[in-house]
Amino acid sequence: MNFILKLFPVFMIVLYGCSENKFHTPASQLGHIDVILDNESFIQLTRDTFMTHTFSYVFYDTSEYGNLPSYDFFMVGQENFIHFSESKGFYQNQSGGMNLVFQTLKPDMQDSLKIAWKNFSSYALDENLSSGPTHALYEVFPLLNWSNIDKPRLIPFLSTYSAQTFKNMQLDYNGADMKSFLSAQIGPWIRRVLFRKITSVYLNATSREAELLRAALLVSGYKADGDKFTHYGGSADIYINIIEDESMKRINKFSVALSTTALFEKTFNRLKISLNGDSGWIIYE
C-alpha cells in the first residue's frame, strides 16, 4: 500500500507479550495513513489550490490490485504523509475505511515482524513483496478476503524495505530519519510546506479489527492506556473506539502539526479541514 519509501533512525526495543516472554523486534513508527474518501470529497480536495500548493507536496498515482484500479492522492509533509484513496475501483463502496502503515526503522526485518506480531495475536497473517527499479518493500498484514468488499475496513500493515533499497538510495544501513529522507527524495523545499506531521488519529473498529490493530501497535512500540495508544518515539497517538457495526466509518478525525502558523477552514463534501495556529484537524463526517 506504499508508494513512497519510508525510513527512520534505528534502534532496538524490548517488547513483552501476553505470556511475559521477552523478545526483540525493530522499532517502528506510523509511516502514513490511507483514508478511503467518497468520490465527491476526493475530487473537491484534489482541486483545492491551498491544499495542493501550500499545505503539502502532492502527487497522484493509479495502481492495480486484483485487476482493479486504485486511484490515489498523496499529501506529503516534512515527517510523514497522508494517503487518500478514492472510493471506486478496488475501493468501491469502502468510503470511510482506512489503512495504517507502520514502518520499521531498519531494513530486512520481515521475519522479525511476523514473529513479533504473532506473539501478540493468534490471527493468521499474510505477506506481500512489491518492488520497482530502485526499491523492494515487504509488508505483513492480516489474512483477509480482498474480493467483493462493499463496506469500510480498518487494516494495519507492518512494513520494511530491503537493504538493497537503502544502498540504492545511498542511505546508511543503520537508518535515516524520515525528515531527511523526504527532503532527499522531494527536494529541500519540502521544508517549507505547511504540513509537518500527523499527531493523533481517532478510529472506530470492530472487536476483531481492534485486536489486530492493538497487536500491530504493540509491535511498533506503542503502549496501551485504555482506548489510547502512545508511542515511545513520538509517533501519532492512536485512539480506538469499538463499535460492532460493519458499515460504520473507520476514520473519525486526525490532527496534524504545522511548520508555521496558519488559519484555514473548509469542507470538502464529507471532509472538513480546520487549521488554526500551529496545528489543525482533518475530520471525516
Backbone as CSV, one residue per row, in Angstrom:
resi,resn,N_x,N_y,N_z,CA_x,CA_y,CA_z,C_x,C_y,C_z
1,MET,0.816,-1.202,0.000,0.000,0.000,0.000,0.857,1.263,0.000
2,ASN,2.144,1.151,-0.151,3.036,2.304,-0.069,3.539,2.681,-1.446
3,PHE,3.673,3.968,-1.689,4.242,4.429,-2.936,5.356,5.426,-2.695
4,ILE,5.665,5.711,-1.423,6.844,6.479,-1.059,7.640,5.610,-0.117
5,LEU,8.965,5.547,-0.265,9.782,4.775,0.658,9.817,5.494,1.984
6,LYS,9.772,4.705,3.087,9.704,5.318,4.409,10.787,4.742,5.287
7,LEU,11.707,5.581,5.747,12.842,5.128,6.523,12.989,5.974,7.767
8,PHE,13.570,5.385,8.846,13.675,6.089,10.107,14.981,5.732,10.804
9,PRO,15.382,6.495,11.858,16.557,6.119,12.637,16.349,4.750,13.268
10,VAL,17.438,4.104,13.589,17.348,2.721,14.044,17.796,2.549,15.488
11,PHE,17.030,1.818,16.259,17.486,1.216,17.492,16.486,0.148,17.873
12,MET,16.864,-0.726,18.780,16.027,-1.863,19.121,15.317,-1.614,20.448
13,ILE,14.120,-2.154,20.561,13.383,-2.061,21.809,13.011,-3.464,22.268
14,VAL,12.709,-3.610,23.543,12.257,-4.882,24.093,10.760,-4.777,24.330
15,LEU,9.999,-5.733,23.807,8.566,-5.768,23.999,8.214,-6.979,24.857
16,TYR,7.058,-6.923,25.498,6.614,-8.016,26.356,5.272,-8.532,25.854
17,GLY,5.211,-9.815,25.490,3.976,-10.411,25.028,3.082,-10.786,26.183
18,CYS,1.911,-11.290,25.833,0.951,-11.665,26.870,1.503,-12.764,27.775
19,SER,2.415,-13.569,27.245,2.989,-14.643,28.045,4.169,-14.168,28.874
20,GLU,4.471,-12.860,28.825,5.574,-12.258,29.560,6.944,-12.684,29.039
21,ASN,6.978,-13.352,27.862,8.258,-13.699,27.272,8.845,-12.478,26.585
22,LYS,10.119,-12.205,26.836,10.759,-11.069,26.205,11.227,-11.458,24.804
23,PHE,11.130,-10.542,23.874,11.697,-10.750,22.558,12.031,-9.386,21.956
24,HIS,12.920,-9.410,20.988,13.378,-8.177,20.364,12.732,-8.014,18.987
25,THR,12.398,-6.806,18.664,11.865,-6.501,17.339,12.266,-5.077,16.980
26,PRO,12.433,-4.790,15.725,12.857,-3.437,15.354,11.782,-2.406,15.665
27,ALA,12.188,-1.290,16.217,11.242,-0.216,16.486,10.639,0.287,15.182
28,SER,9.401,0.708,15.249,8.694,1.203,14.067,8.007,2.517,14.388
29,GLN,7.553,3.185,13.350,6.759,4.393,13.507,5.576,4.345,12.554
30,LEU,4.566,5.184,12.808,3.458,5.311,11.881,3.960,6.044,10.649
31,GLY,4.115,5.324,9.559,4.621,5.935,8.338,3.592,6.800,7.655
32,HIS,2.376,6.265,7.487,1.302,7.075,6.903,-0.043,6.416,7.176
33,ILE,-1.094,7.158,6.957,-2.439,6.605,6.995,-3.044,6.741,5.607
34,ASP,-3.829,5.749,5.237,-4.515,5.733,3.940,-6.011,5.801,4.210
35,VAL,-6.610,6.946,3.913,-8.036,7.172,4.154,-8.799,6.988,2.850
36,ILE,-9.847,6.157,2.881,-10.672,5.940,1.687,-11.771,6.999,1.669
37,LEU,-11.690,7.907,0.701,-12.640,9.015,0.610,-13.758,8.717,-0.383
38,ASP,-14.957,9.209,-0.085,-16.022,9.160,-1.070,-15.598,9.977,-2.285
39,ASN,-16.194,9.700,-3.431,-15.757,10.286,-4.693,-15.782,11.814,-4.680
40,GLU,-16.860,12.402,-4.175,-17.001,13.859,-4.229,-15.980,14.549,-3.330
41,SER,-15.762,14.024,-2.128,-14.753,14.605,-1.239,-13.372,14.526,-1.879
42,PHE,-13.072,13.391,-2.489,-11.781,13.189,-3.151,-11.579,14.219,-4.263
43,ILE,-12.579,14.387,-5.098,-12.466,15.318,-6.228,-12.315,16.753,-5.746
44,GLN,-13.127,17.167,-4.784,-13.044,18.537,-4.275,-11.696,18.817,-3.624
45,LEU,-11.196,17.862,-2.851,-9.910,18.043,-2.178,-8.781,18.211,-3.188
46,THR,-8.759,17.374,-4.194,-7.657,17.422,-5.158,-7.696,18.672,-6.033
47,ARG,-8.797,19.395,-6.035,-8.907,20.612,-6.847,-8.651,21.885,-6.052
48,ASP,-8.420,21.770,-4.761,-8.211,22.959,-3.933,-6.746,23.393,-3.992
49,THR,-6.504,24.610,-4.406,-5.128,25.076,-4.615,-4.357,25.250,-3.308
50,PHE,-5.027,25.617,-2.219,-4.331,25.751,-0.941,-3.792,24.398,-0.482
51,MET,-4.641,23.367,-0.567,-4.229,22.053,-0.102,-3.180,21.427,-1.006
52,THR,-3.193,21.743,-2.274,-2.268,21.112,-3.217,-1.003,21.925,-3.472
53,HIS,-0.977,23.208,-3.069,0.191,24.036,-3.330,0.864,24.580,-2.065
54,THR,0.091,24.753,-0.985,0.634,25.345,0.237,0.727,24.341,1.371
55,PHE,-0.321,23.578,1.559,-0.362,22.668,2.702,0.710,21.584,2.621
56,SER,0.898,20.994,1.452,1.813,19.857,1.338,2.323,19.720,-0.081
57,TYR,3.301,18.849,-0.231,3.721,18.405,-1.560,2.764,17.290,-1.964
58,VAL,2.225,17.337,-3.176,1.247,16.334,-3.580,1.664,15.626,-4.866
59,PHE,1.201,14.399,-4.991,1.303,13.699,-6.267,0.196,12.657,-6.340
60,TYR,-0.048,12.183,-7.541,-1.142,11.253,-7.815,-0.569,9.952,-8.361
61,ASP,-1.335,8.873,-8.184,-0.899,7.595,-8.711,-2.131,6.724,-8.925
62,THR,-2.066,5.855,-9.912,-3.098,4.837,-10.107,-2.414,3.487,-10.109
63,SER,-2.777,2.661,-9.138,-2.204,1.327,-9.019,-3.277,0.301,-9.343
64,GLU,-2.902,-0.959,-9.286,-3.857,-2.022,-9.569,-3.698,-3.137,-8.556
65,TYR,-4.816,-3.539,-7.956,-4.843,-4.658,-7.015,-5.918,-5.637,-7.470
66,GLY,-5.531,-6.871,-7.720,-6.512,-7.858,-8.154,-7.244,-7.441,-9.410
67,ASN,-6.533,-6.846,-10.346,-7.080,-6.387,-11.637,-8.069,-5.239,-11.498
68,LEU,-8.075,-4.584,-10.334,-8.929,-3.420,-10.135,-8.064,-2.204,-9.813
69,PRO,-8.396,-1.038,-10.360,-7.563,0.152,-10.147,-7.794,0.788,-8.783
70,SER,-6.744,1.385,-8.245,-6.815,2.197,-7.036,-6.358,3.599,-7.407
71,TYR,-7.210,4.593,-7.155,-6.925,5.977,-7.517,-6.451,6.713,-6.267
72,ASP,-5.206,7.156,-6.273,-4.537,7.601,-5.060,-4.017,9.030,-5.154
73,PHE,-4.131,9.741,-4.027,-3.696,11.130,-3.901,-2.873,11.227,-2.621
74,PHE,-1.642,11.730,-2.733,-0.716,11.767,-1.609,-0.417,13.205,-1.202
75,MET,-0.506,13.471,0.101,-0.166,14.775,0.648,1.027,14.569,1.579
76,VAL,2.203,14.987,1.118,3.456,14.691,1.804,3.859,15.861,2.689
77,GLY,4.131,15.557,3.952,4.608,16.561,4.887,6.090,16.414,5.134
78,GLN,6.577,17.092,6.144,8.005,17.072,6.433,8.463,15.783,7.110
79,GLU,7.551,15.110,7.852,7.969,13.936,8.613,7.156,12.677,8.323
80,ASN,5.994,12.799,7.706,5.239,11.648,7.230,4.207,12.147,6.216
81,PHE,3.266,11.310,5.830,2.337,11.756,4.792,0.965,11.122,4.954
82,ILE,0.002,11.708,4.237,-1.383,11.243,4.226,-1.684,10.722,2.828
83,HIS,-2.258,9.563,2.768,-2.605,8.902,1.505,-4.132,8.829,1.441
84,PHE,-4.705,9.437,0.410,-6.150,9.350,0.199,-6.411,8.462,-1.011
85,SER,-7.315,7.491,-0.866,-7.737,6.648,-1.975,-9.201,6.937,-2.279
86,GLU,-9.531,6.998,-3.566,-10.912,7.294,-3.962,-11.761,6.028,-3.907
87,SER,-12.998,6.188,-3.459,-13.896,5.049,-3.278,-14.500,4.616,-4.621
88,LYS,-13.658,4.040,-5.444,-14.101,3.416,-6.687,-13.034,2.411,-7.109
89,GLY,-13.353,1.572,-8.076,-12.407,0.542,-8.467,-12.187,-0.439,-7.326
90,PHE,-10.948,-0.622,-6.911,-10.619,-1.546,-5.837,-11.314,-1.166,-4.529
91,TYR,-11.473,0.134,-4.284,-12.087,0.613,-3.039,-13.553,1.014,-3.207
92,GLN,-14.220,0.483,-4.218,-15.630,0.773,-4.440,-16.453,0.510,-3.181
93,ASN,-17.290,1.493,-2.794,-18.203,1.363,-1.649,-17.490,1.184,-0.308
94,GLN,-16.232,1.605,-0.216,-15.496,1.462,1.043,-15.142,2.813,1.668
95,SER,-15.839,3.882,1.291,-15.520,5.197,1.843,-15.651,5.184,3.360
96,GLY,-14.710,5.848,4.011,-14.664,5.852,5.460,-13.746,4.791,6.023
97,GLY,-13.263,3.883,5.181,-12.302,2.881,5.620,-10.900,3.467,5.653
98,MET,-9.977,2.734,6.254,-8.607,3.234,6.272,-7.605,2.124,6.549
99,ASN,-6.362,2.380,6.119,-5.217,1.526,6.400,-4.205,2.338,7.194
100,LEU,-3.557,1.689,8.162,-2.471,2.316,8.905,-1.201,1.536,8.604
101,VAL,-0.170,2.230,8.181,1.068,1.572,7.778,2.193,1.964,8.728
102,PHE,2.753,0.971,9.412,3.856,1.178,10.340,5.138,0.686,9.684
103,GLN,6.169,1.513,9.712,7.414,1.224,9.029,8.529,0.947,10.020
104,THR,9.230,-0.166,9.840,10.363,-0.458,10.703,11.458,0.581,10.510
105,LEU,12.296,0.715,11.503,13.377,1.679,11.456,14.639,1.097,10.821
106,LYS,14.571,-0.165,10.427,15.742,-0.834,9.879,15.298,-1.750,8.741
107,PRO,16.107,-1.923,7.696,15.684,-2.771,6.568,15.792,-4.258,6.862
108,ASP,15.151,-5.039,5.990,15.259,-6.502,6.021,14.826,-7.128,7.346
109,MET,13.714,-6.661,7.902,13.248,-7.190,9.184,11.937,-7.964,9.044
110,GLN,11.676,-8.518,7.863,10.387,-9.164,7.641,10.123,-10.336,8.587
111,ASP,11.118,-11.145,8.852,10.907,-12.281,9.762,10.596,-11.806,11.180
112,SER,11.293,-10.779,11.628,11.036,-10.234,12.961,9.623,-9.676,13.072
113,LEU,9.128,-9.056,11.997,7.768,-8.504,12.017,6.738,-9.607,12.227
114,LYS,6.869,-10.692,11.487,5.910,-11.787,11.618,5.979,-12.428,13.003
115,ILE,7.171,-12.693,13.482,7.332,-13.326,14.796,6.744,-12.448,15.893
116,ALA,7.051,-11.136,15.817,6.571,-10.219,16.846,5.055,-10.108,16.829
117,TRP,4.459,-9.981,15.647,3.006,-9.837,15.554,2.311,-11.088,16.094
118,LYS,2.828,-12.253,15.750,2.214,-13.494,16.215,2.321,-13.637,17.723
119,ASN,3.279,-12.967,18.354,3.401,-13.013,19.799,2.238,-12.309,20.479
120,PHE,1.622,-11.357,19.767,0.514,-10.584,20.331,-0.857,-11.008,19.813
121,SER,-0.916,-11.777,18.737,-2.214,-12.133,18.164,-2.142,-13.504,17.504
122,SER,-3.227,-14.283,17.623,-3.269,-15.618,17.028,-3.855,-15.605,15.624
123,TYR,-4.302,-14.447,15.133,-4.890,-14.383,13.798,-3.845,-14.661,12.730
124,ALA,-4.271,-15.279,11.643,-3.371,-15.603,10.539,-2.909,-14.326,9.836
125,LEU,-1.671,-14.360,9.366,-1.085,-13.215,8.702,-0.778,-13.543,7.248
126,ASP,-0.772,-12.513,6.431,-0.406,-12.639,5.031,0.799,-11.741,4.796
127,GLU,1.415,-11.849,3.638,2.576,-11.022,3.346,2.651,-10.728,1.853
128,ASN,3.344,-9.654,1.543,3.464,-9.239,0.151,4.813,-8.569,-0.060
129,LEU,5.401,-8.800,-1.211,6.634,-8.125,-1.602,6.371,-7.389,-2.896
130,SER,6.556,-6.073,-2.874,6.436,-5.277,-4.091,7.765,-4.601,-4.369
131,SER,8.122,-4.518,-5.623,9.422,-3.956,-5.952,9.355,-3.139,-7.233
132,GLY,10.302,-2.235,-7.366,10.447,-1.409,-8.547,11.907,-1.343,-8.925
133,PRO,12.259,-0.428,-9.804,13.651,-0.335,-10.268,14.656,-0.048,-9.149
134,THR,14.220,0.667,-8.103,15.168,1.084,-7.067,14.819,0.597,-5.671
135,HIS,13.710,-0.121,-5.511,13.317,-0.492,-4.159,12.600,-1.833,-4.110
136,ALA,12.580,-2.409,-2.918,11.793,-3.606,-2.622,11.157,-3.404,-1.261
137,LEU,9.849,-3.538,-1.204,9.084,-3.302,0.022,8.376,-4.578,0.440
138,TYR,8.603,-4.970,1.683,7.943,-6.139,2.250,6.880,-5.671,3.230
139,GLU,5.670,-6.273,3.141,4.578,-5.927,4.045,3.977,-7.196,4.652
140,VAL,3.592,-7.113,5.905,2.850,-8.176,6.562,1.562,-7.566,7.096
141,PHE,0.456,-8.312,6.977,-0.860,-7.774,7.315,-1.801,-8.934,7.609
142,PRO,-2.973,-8.680,8.195,-3.907,-9.766,8.498,-4.348,-10.492,7.234
143,LEU,-4.553,-11.778,7.345,-5.061,-12.576,6.223,-6.535,-12.224,6.018
144,LEU,-6.840,-11.646,4.853,-8.180,-11.127,4.589,-8.671,-11.555,3.215
145,ASN,-9.971,-11.507,3.045,-10.574,-11.678,1.730,-10.585,-10.312,1.042
146,TRP,-9.930,-10.183,-0.092,-9.809,-8.896,-0.775,-10.815,-8.733,-1.913
147,SER,-11.709,-9.690,-2.112,-12.669,-9.608,-3.218,-14.076,-9.331,-2.700
148,ASN,-14.872,-8.654,-3.530,-16.287,-8.384,-3.242,-16.497,-7.675,-1.915
149,ILE,-15.650,-6.697,-1.614,-15.778,-5.916,-0.386,-16.672,-4.711,-0.669
150,ASP,-17.675,-4.488,0.158,-18.585,-3.362,-0.068,-18.812,-2.545,1.194
151,LYS,-17.912,-2.692,2.194,-18.035,-1.930,3.437,-16.654,-1.400,3.824
152,PRO,-16.618,-0.339,4.643,-15.318,0.169,5.123,-14.611,-0.870,5.983
153,ARG,-13.271,-0.779,6.017,-12.490,-1.676,6.870,-11.324,-0.892,7.483
154,LEU,-10.800,-1.444,8.569,-9.621,-0.886,9.222,-8.538,-1.952,9.202
155,ILE,-7.419,-1.672,8.520,-6.395,-2.688,8.315,-5.020,-2.127,8.665
156,PRO,-4.291,-2.760,9.582,-2.915,-2.363,9.876,-1.921,-3.129,9.008
157,PHE,-0.847,-2.455,8.634,0.247,-3.075,7.881,1.550,-2.818,8.628
158,LEU,2.421,-3.820,8.679,3.782,-3.641,9.142,4.690,-3.816,7.932
159,SER,5.658,-2.920,7.764,6.452,-2.960,6.539,7.921,-2.672,6.794
160,THR,8.734,-3.159,5.872,10.171,-2.913,5.926,10.729,-2.926,4.510
161,TYR,11.709,-2.079,4.250,12.367,-2.059,2.949,13.627,-2.917,2.973
162,SER,14.075,-3.306,1.801,15.266,-4.145,1.697,16.533,-3.336,1.939
163,ALA,17.583,-4.053,2.315,18.886,-3.405,2.481,19.373,-2.829,1.158
164,GLN,19.043,-3.520,0.060,19.459,-3.020,-1.254,18.798,-1.680,-1.567
165,THR,17.562,-1.503,-1.069,16.891,-0.212,-1.250,17.689,0.890,-0.570
166,PHE,18.128,0.631,0.656,18.961,1.608,1.367,20.218,1.912,0.561
167,LYS,20.830,0.866,0.060,22.070,1.034,-0.701,21.820,1.830,-1.972
168,ASN,20.756,1.506,-2.681,20.434,2.210,-3.920,20.216,3.699,-3.694
169,MET,19.676,4.035,-2.524,19.372,5.433,-2.219,20.497,6.118,-1.459
170,GLN,21.627,5.399,-1.317,22.799,5.934,-0.628,22.467,6.358,0.804
171,LEU,21.700,5.500,1.458,21.328,5.719,2.846,22.075,4.743,3.737
172,ASP,22.345,5.160,4.941,23.040,4.319,5.910,22.179,3.103,6.242
173,TYR,22.771,1.923,6.213,22.041,0.703,6.548,21.429,0.792,7.944
174,ASN,22.065,1.546,8.819,21.569,1.690,10.187,20.460,2.714,10.310
175,GLY,20.028,3.287,9.199,18.838,4.120,9.239,19.026,5.543,8.778
176,ALA,17.925,6.147,8.390,17.881,7.555,8.011,16.530,8.089,8.444
177,ASP,16.504,9.228,9.143,15.214,9.690,9.650,14.316,10.150,8.499
178,MET,13.015,10.134,8.775,12.015,10.403,7.749,12.145,11.806,7.184
179,LYS,12.468,12.750,8.031,12.591,14.133,7.579,13.713,14.271,6.557
180,SER,14.856,13.656,6.846,15.980,13.701,5.913,15.650,12.939,4.637
181,PHE,14.945,11.818,4.796,14.594,11.014,3.635,13.677,11.764,2.676
182,LEU,12.617,12.380,3.225,11.684,13.105,2.371,12.354,14.294,1.697
183,SER,13.234,14.948,2.423,13.970,16.067,1.840,14.836,15.598,0.685
184,ALA,15.477,14.428,0.850,16.337,13.896,-0.209,15.521,13.472,-1.423
185,GLN,14.324,12.929,-1.200,13.510,12.434,-2.295,12.773,13.534,-3.060
186,ILE,12.270,14.498,-2.332,11.407,15.504,-2.945,12.141,16.806,-3.205
187,GLY,13.166,17.084,-2.425,13.921,18.324,-2.593,13.859,19.167,-1.339
188,PRO,14.802,20.095,-1.183,14.886,20.887,0.050,13.666,21.751,0.313
189,TRP,12.878,22.056,-0.709,11.716,22.925,-0.491,10.619,22.242,0.319
190,ILE,10.724,20.890,0.533,9.743,20.215,1.374,9.749,20.813,2.779
191,ARG,10.871,21.423,3.172,10.950,22.039,4.497,10.052,23.265,4.615
192,ARG,9.558,23.742,3.480,8.714,24.943,3.513,7.223,24.641,3.450
193,VAL,6.827,23.362,3.292,5.399,23.054,3.256,4.800,23.232,4.641
194,LEU,3.515,23.484,4.701,2.824,23.757,5.967,2.667,22.509,6.829
195,PHE,2.376,21.387,6.211,2.120,20.132,6.916,3.429,19.540,7.432
196,ARG,3.524,19.376,8.768,4.739,18.816,9.354,4.575,17.330,9.634
197,LYS,3.550,16.952,10.446,3.358,15.532,10.731,1.972,15.292,11.321
198,ILE,1.540,14.032,11.290,0.308,13.591,11.942,0.589,13.432,13.428
199,THR,-0.292,13.959,14.276,-0.051,13.899,15.725,-1.042,13.013,16.481
200,SER,-2.229,12.775,15.947,-3.176,11.864,16.590,-4.161,11.348,15.552
201,VAL,-4.688,10.145,15.809,-5.659,9.527,14.903,-6.763,8.904,15.751
202,TYR,-8.022,9.249,15.451,-9.181,8.724,16.166,-9.949,7.780,15.240
203,LEU,-10.166,6.543,15.717,-10.703,5.479,14.875,-11.913,4.799,15.496
204,ASN,-12.744,4.221,14.617,-13.747,3.244,15.013,-13.260,1.882,14.554
205,ALA,-13.595,0.831,15.295,-13.160,-0.517,14.924,-14.101,-1.547,15.503
206,THR,-14.240,-2.676,14.802,-14.904,-3.832,15.394,-13.932,-4.454,16.396
207,SER,-14.414,-5.392,17.200,-13.550,-6.043,18.188,-12.383,-6.753,17.515
208,ARG,-12.664,-7.416,16.416,-11.598,-8.137,15.706,-10.574,-7.159,15.149
209,GLU,-11.034,-6.081,14.521,-10.109,-5.084,13.984,-9.276,-4.462,15.094
210,ALA,-9.919,-4.212,16.226,-9.205,-3.604,17.351,-8.108,-4.526,17.865
211,GLU,-8.377,-5.820,17.920,-7.350,-6.762,18.375,-6.163,-6.791,17.411
212,LEU,-6.450,-6.820,16.117,-5.377,-6.840,15.123,-4.564,-5.557,15.161
213,LEU,-5.250,-4.424,15.285,-4.541,-3.154,15.342,-3.732,-3.042,16.625
214,ARG,-4.304,-3.482,17.741,-3.582,-3.431,19.013,-2.266,-4.205,18.915
215,ALA,-2.316,-5.386,18.290,-1.096,-6.174,18.132,-0.063,-5.425,17.303
216,ALA,-0.507,-4.816,16.200,0.410,-4.056,15.353,0.996,-2.865,16.101
217,LEU,0.182,-2.218,16.932,0.655,-1.072,17.707,1.706,-1.493,18.731
218,LEU,1.456,-2.588,19.434,2.411,-3.049,20.435,3.739,-3.445,19.790
219,VAL,3.664,-4.107,18.651,4.884,-4.451,17.922,5.655,-3.198,17.518
220,SER,4.928,-2.136,17.200,5.545,-0.908,16.684,6.029,0.041,17.771
221,GLY,5.929,-0.377,19.031,6.467,0.437,20.101,5.460,1.318,20.802
222,TYR,4.172,0.985,20.686,3.122,1.729,21.375,2.822,1.091,22.729
223,LYS,2.298,1.907,23.627,1.857,1.454,24.940,0.374,1.757,25.091
224,ALA,-0.380,0.775,25.588,-1.826,0.929,25.743,-2.172,1.591,27.057
225,ASP,-3.133,2.524,26.993,-3.697,3.156,28.184,-5.189,3.319,27.937
226,GLY,-5.948,2.273,28.218,-7.367,2.270,27.896,-7.542,2.223,26.386
227,ASP,-8.298,3.182,25.837,-8.509,3.220,24.395,-7.476,4.088,23.685
228,LYS,-6.460,4.563,24.426,-5.416,5.410,23.858,-4.109,4.638,23.790
229,PHE,-3.385,4.806,22.681,-2.082,4.197,22.496,-1.062,5.290,22.210
230,THR,0.009,5.315,22.999,1.048,6.319,22.827,2.354,5.639,22.440
231,HIS,3.159,6.335,21.661,4.382,5.770,21.094,5.610,6.308,21.806
232,TYR,6.549,5.403,22.118,7.754,5.802,22.845,8.588,6.808,22.055
233,GLY,8.498,6.779,20.709,9.346,7.632,19.878,8.653,8.847,19.307
234,GLY,7.429,9.123,19.745,6.759,10.342,19.309,5.868,10.217,18.098
235,SER,5.569,8.995,17.648,4.588,8.840,16.578,3.207,9.276,17.081
236,ALA,2.292,9.425,16.161,0.954,9.910,16.496,0.277,9.043,17.550
237,ASP,-0.462,9.675,18.480,-1.319,8.948,19.410,-2.463,8.314,18.629
238,ILE,-2.844,7.097,19.003,-3.931,6.384,18.344,-5.046,6.130,19.354
239,TYR,-6.277,6.488,19.011,-7.448,6.276,19.859,-8.394,5.319,19.132
240,ILE,-8.826,4.254,19.833,-9.684,3.246,19.221,-11.027,3.200,19.938
241,ASN,-12.091,3.392,19.193,-13.453,3.307,19.710,-14.100,2.059,19.110
242,ILE,-14.476,1.094,19.951,-15.017,-0.171,19.454,-16.527,-0.066,19.264
243,ILE,-16.971,-0.324,18.035,-18.393,-0.344,17.690,-18.630,-1.553,16.798
244,GLU,-19.535,-2.420,17.171,-19.782,-3.630,16.375,-20.785,-3.335,15.255
245,ASP,-20.338,-2.566,14.281,-21.178,-2.218,13.132,-20.280,-2.232,11.899
246,GLU,-20.445,-3.237,11.048,-19.570,-3.407,9.889,-19.646,-2.248,8.901
247,SER,-20.760,-1.524,8.894,-20.936,-0.452,7.905,-20.463,0.911,8.396
248,MET,-19.997,1.005,9.648,-19.583,2.301,10.190,-18.316,2.800,9.507
249,LYS,-18.119,4.117,9.539,-16.852,4.674,9.070,-15.773,4.314,10.081
250,ARG,-14.573,4.043,9.598,-13.466,3.699,10.491,-12.691,4.931,10.940
251,ILE,-12.576,5.919,10.106,-11.842,7.130,10.464,-12.807,8.188,10.981
252,ASN,-12.517,8.728,12.151,-13.279,9.857,12.681,-12.571,11.164,12.364
253,LYS,-11.343,11.286,12.843,-10.582,12.516,12.635,-9.121,12.261,12.949
254,PHE,-8.271,13.159,12.504,-6.876,13.116,12.908,-6.329,14.533,12.950
255,SER,-5.333,14.726,13.798,-4.750,16.051,13.962,-3.368,16.091,13.329
256,VAL,-2.963,17.302,12.957,-1.657,17.499,12.334,-0.943,18.669,12.992
257,ALA,0.381,18.594,12.999,1.210,19.721,13.426,1.679,20.458,12.179
258,LEU,1.759,21.788,12.277,2.143,22.617,11.144,3.533,23.204,11.365
259,SER,4.217,23.511,10.292,5.569,24.061,10.379,5.563,25.553,10.686
260,THR,4.428,26.207,10.451,4.259,27.616,10.789,2.779,27.857,11.049
261,THR,2.418,29.019,11.529,1.013,29.270,11.854,0.191,29.504,10.591
262,ALA,-1.071,29.107,10.665,-1.980,29.261,9.524,-3.406,29.335,10.035
263,LEU,-4.260,29.913,9.218,-5.699,29.964,9.510,-6.438,29.568,8.244
264,PHE,-7.113,28.418,8.300,-7.795,27.890,7.110,-8.901,26.964,7.572
265,GLU,-10.073,27.117,6.987,-11.172,26.204,7.295,-12.029,26.016,6.049
266,LYS,-12.244,24.755,5.706,-13.028,24.456,4.507,-13.546,23.033,4.591
267,THR,-14.741,22.811,4.023,-15.322,21.476,3.983,-15.375,20.992,2.547
268,PHE,-14.836,19.812,2.315,-14.847,19.171,1.010,-15.837,18.016,1.065
269,ASN,-17.094,18.318,0.824,-18.183,17.365,0.939,-18.226,16.781,2.354
270,ARG,-17.642,15.596,2.606,-17.660,14.993,3.944,-16.365,15.231,4.721
271,LEU,-15.376,15.824,4.094,-14.074,16.018,4.724,-13.906,17.480,5.133
272,LYS,-13.787,17.709,6.437,-13.613,19.068,6.950,-12.178,19.260,7.411
273,ILE,-11.565,20.362,6.958,-10.196,20.673,7.347,-10.183,22.016,8.059
274,SER,-9.637,22.035,9.273,-9.598,23.235,10.095,-8.191,23.424,10.646
275,LEU,-7.508,24.477,10.213,-6.160,24.792,10.680,-6.197,26.107,11.434
276,ASN,-5.584,26.117,12.612,-5.602,27.327,13.435,-4.336,27.362,14.282
277,GLY,-3.475,28.320,14.009,-2.211,28.383,14.726,-1.219,27.406,14.143
278,ASP,-0.562,26.637,15.006,0.462,25.710,14.530,-0.036,24.253,14.481
279,SER,-1.360,24.069,14.459,-1.927,22.722,14.398,-3.264,22.760,13.678
280,GLY,-3.835,21.580,13.453,-5.126,21.530,12.769,-5.762,20.163,12.868
281,TRP,-7.027,20.101,12.427,-7.805,18.872,12.427,-8.305,18.562,11.037
282,ILE,-8.342,17.283,10.698,-8.970,16.801,9.476,-10.031,15.796,9.921
283,ILE,-11.283,16.104,9.631,-12.424,15.344,10.169,-13.232,14.763,9.037
284,TYR,-13.574,13.468,9.154,-14.432,12.824,8.155,-15.816,12.654,8.750
285,GLU,-16.793,13.348,8.189,-18.136,13.388,8.777,-19.088,12.409,8.100
